[in-house]
């Protein structure tokens, strides 16, 4: 997109939105940290936005930690050939964390 900014844009397209549609468009552009024009351009040209929402980064971080915990439990279980109560408690904590994260993401 930076390369295109240096070019002189000579073509104009007029599009009409309802107030509600425009507010959603503006909100999405602000979320991406770009102008409405750039957001529309990127959307139309199917370019992927560069910014990832802070919440998505945090979610990925927590999911990686959960995956690490699951791997540790799996190693312990494979080593002992049985599931101990500590491992079961850890799995229940992981389940609770996943339910909490899912409810936050779906809000």
Secondary structure, DSSP 8 states (H G I E B T S, - for coil): -HHHHTS-----------HHHHHHHHHHHHHHTS-HHHHHHHHHTT---S---HHHHHHHHHHHHHHHHHHHHHHHHHHHTS--HHHHHHHHHHHHHHHHHHHHHH-
